[in-house]
Amino acid sequence: MRVEVATHAGVCYGVERALRLAGESAESGDRVRTLGPLIHNPQAVAALKEMGIEVAGCLDEVGDGTLIIRSHGVDPAIIAQAQEKGLDVVDATCPFVSAAHTCARDLNEKGYAVVIVGEEDHPEVEGIQAHAGGSALIVQSAEDLPERLPARNVGVVVQTTQSLARLEEVVAALLPRVAELRVCNTICSATAKRQLSAEELARTVDVMIVVGGHNSGNTTRLAEICASVNPRTYHVETADELDPAWFEGAESVGVTAGASTPGVQMQNVIAAIEALD
């Protein structure tokens, strides 16, 4: 079998930065914890634990030492509370997520009813919601828009790992229903490149493998995009999940990986696929 890797795949700058900040914090000698998983990749989180970096479920679980704000960002009130507790706060929020925070805050302060395109229970969206004043409308698709909008002037911000098609769908549905619409396209450029190159590759191969955490929103969307053009698409975290039956009769296999997937994880999967031939 011929194995092809998507032009843009694997860990992005924001994740690399978060992992670097965590590694530097681990060398400080203090007790280090992340507020929730640093990134949505169980294998990477396990590796951090081996370095002594633990995961705290909430701020109440952290009494001293260093607290790392994960790449998804948080409510700014949480950072203020952590600083009041005397914690050494390391903000590993992805710069693209920080840009979404700024857009949400500006739209809210200028009087727009904010609509967030994203997953309601995702930590990134929770952080954007907080920066929007806590009252933003969260939708995953145009179908989620209510019959009556909260205002005639609406501002849209989008979870950084959403697809452009999803954003365009919501914007098109809002346009005829509002007096003024402002849109902040806060989709991460790395996400957009990964989605486009993954779709292009999935169209040309017999089987498509998407590597990354099953709890990763950006990886799940890559798998959805690939599956829409290639039904033989499979989402795996590790090489152990590969099923030889998937590759029966296949001459070509495409591989991509989410923005929170370390390179070694993707390479392990590629090596396992090549070993099947």
C-alpha positions in Angstrom: 0.0 0.0 0.0 1.1 3.5 -0.7 0.8 5.8 2.3 0.4 9.6 1.7 0.4 12.2 4.5 -1.7 15.4 4.2 0.3 18.5 3.4 -0.8 20.1 6.6 -1.2 17.7 9.5 -0.4 17.3 13.2 0.4 19.6 16.1 0.0 23.3 15.6 1.8 26.4 16.9 -0.7 26.9 19.8 -0.3 23.4 21.0 3.5 23.4 20.6 3.5 26.6 22.6 1.4 25.2 25.4 3.5 22.0 25.6 6.7 24.2 25.7 5.3 26.4 28.5 4.3 23.3 30.5 7.8 21.7 30.1 9.4 24.9 31.3 7.1 25.0 34.3 8.0 21.5 35.2 11.6 22.5 35.4 10.8 25.2 38.0 10.7 22.8 40.9 7.3 23.9 42.0 4.2 21.7 42.0 2.6 22.2 38.6 -1.0 21.6 37.6 -3.1 22.4 34.6 -6.6 23.6 34.9 -8.2 20.8 33.0 -6.3 18.8 30.3 -3.7 21.1 28.7 -4.7 19.8 25.2 -7.3 17.3 24.0 -4.9 14.4 23.5 -4.9 11.7 26.2 -1.4 10.4 25.3 0.2 13.9 25.5 -1.6 14.5 28.9 -0.2 11.1 30.1 3.3 12.2 29.1 2.9 15.5 31.0 1.8 13.5 34.1 5.1 11.5 33.8 6.9 14.9 34.0 5.0 15.6 37.2 2.3 17.9 35.7 -1.0 16.9 37.2 -4.5 17.9 36.0 -6.8 19.8 38.3 -10.5 19.6 37.7 -11.2 23.1 39.3 -9.4 25.9 41.0 -10.4 24.7 44.4 -8.1 21.7 43.9 -5.0 24.0 43.6 -3.7 25.5 46.8 -0.2 26.4 45.8 2.5 26.2 43.2 2.1 26.8 39.5 -1.2 26.8 37.6 -1.2 26.4 33.8 -4.2 27.8 31.9 -4.8 25.3 29.1 -4.7 26.1 25.4 -8.5 26.4 25.2 -8.5 29.4 27.5 -10.8 30.2 30.5 -13.1 32.8 32.0 -10.9 35.8 32.9 -12.4 35.7 36.4 -10.7 32.3 37.0 -7.3 33.8 36.2 -8.0 36.7 38.6 -9.0 34.3 41.4 -5.9 32.2 40.8 -3.7 35.2 41.2 -5.6 36.3 44.3 -4.7 32.8 45.8 -1.1 33.6 45.2 -0.6 31.0 42.5 2.0 31.4 39.8 -0.2 31.5 36.7 1.2 30.5 33.3 -1.3 31.4 30.6 -0.9 28.8 27.8 -4.1 30.0 26.0 -3.7 29.6 22.2 -3.2 33.0 20.6 -6.0 32.3 18.1 -8.3 31.5 21.1 -7.2 34.8 22.7 -8.2 36.6 19.5 -11.6 35.0 19.7 -11.9 36.3 23.3 -11.0 39.8 22.1 -13.6 39.8 19.4 -16.3 38.4 21.7 -15.6 41.1 24.3 -15.5 43.9 21.7 -18.8 42.9 20.1 -20.5 42.7 23.5 -19.1 46.1 24.7 -20.4 47.7 21.4 -23.9 46.4 22.1 -24.2 43.5 19.7 -26.0 40.4 20.6 -23.2 37.8 20.3 -23.7 34.5 18.6 -20.9 31.9 19.1 -20.7 29.2 16.4 -19.3 26.2 18.4 -19.9 23.4 20.8 -21.8 24.5 23.9 -20.0 22.2 26.3 -16.5 22.7 24.9 -14.0 24.5 27.2 -13.0 26.9 24.5 -16.6 28.0 23.9 -17.1 28.4 27.6 -14.2 30.8 27.7 -15.5 32.8 24.7 -18.9 32.9 26.3 -17.4 34.4 29.5 -15.5 37.1 27.5 -18.8 37.9 25.7 -20.4 38.8 29.0 -22.0 35.4 29.7 -25.1 35.8 27.7 -24.1 34.9 24.1 -26.2 32.5 22.1 -24.3 29.3 21.2 -25.2 27.4 18.1 -23.6 24.5 16.2 -25.6 25.0 13.0 -28.2 27.3 11.5 -30.9 24.9 12.7 -30.0 25.9 16.3 -30.9 29.6 15.8 -34.1 30.5 17.7 -37.2 31.8 15.9 -36.7 35.1 17.7 -33.2 36.5 17.9 -32.2 38.5 21.0 -31.5 41.7 19.0 -31.5 43.2 15.6 -27.8 43.9 15.7 -25.8 40.7 15.9 -22.1 39.9 16.1 -20.8 36.4 15.3 -17.6 34.8 16.6 -16.6 31.2 16.0 -14.8 28.5 17.9 -11.3 28.3 16.4 -11.6 24.7 15.3 -14.9 24.9 13.5 -15.2 24.6 9.7 -15.6 27.6 7.4 -18.7 25.8 5.9 -20.4 25.8 9.3 -19.6 29.5 9.9 -20.9 30.4 6.4 -24.1 28.4 7.0 -24.9 30.3 10.2 -24.0 33.7 8.7 -26.2 33.0 5.6 -29.2 32.2 7.9 -28.7 35.3 10.0 -28.3 37.8 7.2 -31.9 38.2 6.2 -33.0 38.4 9.8 -30.9 41.2 11.2 -30.5 44.9 10.7 -26.7 44.7 11.2 -24.4 41.7 11.2 -20.7 41.8 12.2 -18.7 38.6 11.7 -15.3 37.8 13.3 -13.9 34.8 11.4 -11.8 33.5 14.3 -11.2 30.0 12.7 -7.5 29.2 13.3 -5.5 29.3 10.0 -3.8 26.0 11.0 -7.3 24.4 11.4 -8.4 25.7 8.0 -5.3 24.4 6.3 -5.6 21.0 7.9 -9.2 20.7 6.9 -8.6 21.6 3.3 -5.6 19.4 2.8 -7.3 16.5 4.6 -10.3 16.7 2.3 -8.2 17.0 -0.8 -6.2 13.9 0.2 -9.3 11.9 1.3 -10.8 12.3 -2.2 -7.8 10.6 -3.8 -7.0 7.6 -1.6 -8.8 4.3 -0.9 -8.7 4.6 2.9 -8.3 7.7 5.1 -6.9 7.5 8.6 -7.3 10.5 11.0 -5.0 10.5 14.1 -5.8 12.3 17.3 -7.7 12.3 20.6 -11.3 11.0 20.4 -12.0 14.0 22.7 -10.5 16.5 20.3 -12.9 18.7 18.5 -10.6 19.7 15.7 -9.6 16.0 15.1 -13.3 14.9 15.1 -14.1 17.6 12.5 -11.2 16.4 10.3 -12.7 12.9 10.5 -16.2 14.2 9.6 -14.8 16.2 6.6 -12.9 13.2 5.3 -15.8 10.9 5.8 -18.0 13.2 3.8 -15.9 12.5 0.7 -14.5 9.1 1.6 -16.7 6.6 3.5 -13.6 4.5 4.3 -12.4 7.1 6.9 -11.3 6.0 10.4 -10.4 8.1 13.4 -7.8 6.5 15.8 -5.8 7.7 18.7 -3.0 5.1 18.5 -1.7 2.4 16.2 -3.3 -0.2 18.4 -6.7 0.8 17.2 -6.0 0.0 13.5 -8.0 -2.9 12.1 -6.3 -4.8 9.2 -9.8 -5.4 7.7 -10.0 -1.6 7.0 -7.3 -1.9 4.4 -8.4 -4.9 2.4 -8.1 -4.3 -1.3 -6.7 -0.8 -0.7 -3.8 0.4 -2.8 -3.5 3.9 -1.2 -3.9 5.2 2.3 -4.1 8.8 3.4 -3.1 9.9 6.8 -3.7 13.2 8.6 -3.7 14.3 12.2 -5.4 16.9 14.4 -3.7 20.1 15.6 -3.4 18.6 19.1 -1.7 15.4 17.8 2.1 15.2 18.5 4.2 14.1 15.5 5.4 10.9 17.1 1.8 9.7 17.5 1.1 10.2 13.8 4.4 8.6 12.8 3.6 5.5 15.0 0.4 5.1 13.1 2.1 5.5 9.7 4.7 2.9 10.7 2.0 0.4 11.7 0.1 0.9 8.5 3.2 0.3 6.4 3.9 -2.9 8.4 0.5 -4.3 7.3 1.6 -4.3 3.7 
